[in-house]
């Protein structure tokens, strides 16, 4: 499974290169095959690829569009042909799942999300409107953690990256641990309240 992470400072102050590099190092172990990033004032996103299929080797992430949107994707589409037909495109035009998803989001905005059948997590940034969408498939097998603070927003597919490198304080979540030790913690919880 590929890895993704990002940092958004609402006031557009620069993202610290050291902090971004720390996120990158944390994700490298699980995403050793390629690396891509996107940055603008106050915002940066990272993708670390782990190739599983032949199509994966064709991916260049983050996927950028002419509409100033940027996508990082970790997943598998099970309805590629259906989406390509609905978009009026072919696998030659859009050879990777990430490109198909990016085109679907460009065409249908967030209404594309319920149409994505498979196992996935994504981050989609619209630079023009400064809007970030984080989403996972409805079963949520692929993790996507986030931390929303007063001044910044962080996300990652690796919880350790957030905890170790966001620079934010964390409080242990008693409800999570009670569930962990008795049956199973609620799926929306993590070991941290934040």
N, C-alpha and C positions, 0 to 999 in steps of 0.2 A: 504494500500500500504506500502510495506517495504521501508526502508530508507538505503541509502549508502553514504559513503563519503570517501575521501582519501587525503593524502598529499604526495607529491613527491618533495624532495629537490635534485636538479640535481647534487650537489656536494657530495651527500651521507652523509651530516651531519645528526646527529640524529634528529628524529622527537620528538619534545617536548612532554613529557608525559602529561603535563598540557594542552597544546593546543589540543592534541588528546582527552583527557578526556572532554574538553569543547565541541568538536564536538559530542562526545558520549552523553553527557547530553542533547544537543540540539535535537538529533534525537530520544531519548528514548521515548518521548511522543507519537510520531507517529510510533514507532517500539518497543512496549513493550514486545513482546512475547519471543524473544531470541536475543542473541548478539553473534557476531563472529568478529574476527579481524585477520589480517595478517600483519606482519611487517618484514622488513629487513633493513639494513643500508640505511637511507635516504628515506625510503618509508614505508607507512602504509595505510591500507584500513580497513574500518569498515562496517559491515552490521548489521542493526537492523531490525528484522523480525516482521511483522504483519500478523498473520495467517488468511487466508480467506478460503482455501480449506483443505480437509483432507491431500492431498499431501504436502501442505505447512509444516505441522507438522513434516514431515520426513526430511526436508531440514537442512543441516548443511553448513552454509555459513560463510566465503568465501569457494567456491569449489576449491580444489587444485588438480593438476594432477601430474603424474610422470614426465611430460615434463616441469615442473617448471612454469606452468601457474596457475593463480589465477583469479577467477571470483566472482564478486558480481552481483546479479541479482534482479531486481524488476519487476515482470511481470507475464503474463499469455500466455502460448503457445496454439494456437488453432490448430496446426498441429503436435501434439505429435506423433501420429501413423505414419504419413508420414516420420518424421525425424528419428524415431526409425528404420523403415524399411530401409531407405537409409543408416543408420549407421550399419545395420545388428545386431541390439541390441533389447532387449525387455524391457518392463516396469519393469520386475524384476531386470534387470541389472541397469537400470537408472530410478528410480521411481519418480524423481522430475523434474520439468521444468529446474531448474538450472543445474542439472546433464546432462540433454539432451543437453542443450545449451553449456555447457562446452565441452562435447564430440564432438559436431558439430564443435566448434571452433578449437578443437585439430585436427580434421580430415580435415577440409576445410579452416582453417584460416579465414580471413575476408570475404571470399566468402560464408561463412555460414550466414552472416548477412541478406542478402536478402531472405534467405530461412526461416527465423524466422517469422512466421505469428502469430500475436497477438498484445498484448498491453504490451510494455516492455521498460526498460532502463537497461543498463549494463555497467560495468567497467571490462576490461579484461587486466590483467598484465602478460607479459612474462618476467620473472625474468632473463632468460638466455640472452635475447637480450635487456633488459631494455626498453621495448616497452609497452606503455599504449594505449588501444583503449577504447574510450567512445562512446557509440552508443545508439540510441533510435529507436523505430519503426518509419516508415515513416510518420505516423500521429502525433506522438510525444505527446501523451496525458500525459504520465509520464514525469515529468520534470527531467532534469539532467543539472545542472549549473556547470560552470567551470571558473577558473581564472588562466590564464597563466602569470606568472611574469618572471623576469630575472633570479631569483634564484630558484623559486619553482613553482609548479603547484598544485592547489587545485580543488577538485570537490565535489559535494554533490547534492542529490536530494532535499535538503532544502536550498533555497536561504539565509535564515536567518543565517544558520550555516556558510556559507562563509563570509557574511558581518560581523557577530559578532566575528568570531573566526579565520579568516585567518591572522589577524594582518596587513592587507594591507589597503591602503587608497582607498576610493571610491569617484567617481564623479557622481552626478546625471545626467541622460540622458534626455536632453530636448526633443528629438524626441519621446522617450517613453511616456513622460507625455503629450505632444501635442496630440499624438494618444489616450492616455487614456481619456483625457478630451473632445475630439471631436468625435471619433468613437470607435476605438479599437486599441490598440498598435500593431505594427508589431510583429508577433509571435517569431521572432528571437531576439527581444529586451528584456531587463530587465530594472528595474528602474536605473541601474548603467551602465555607459559607459564601465567599465572594464569587 
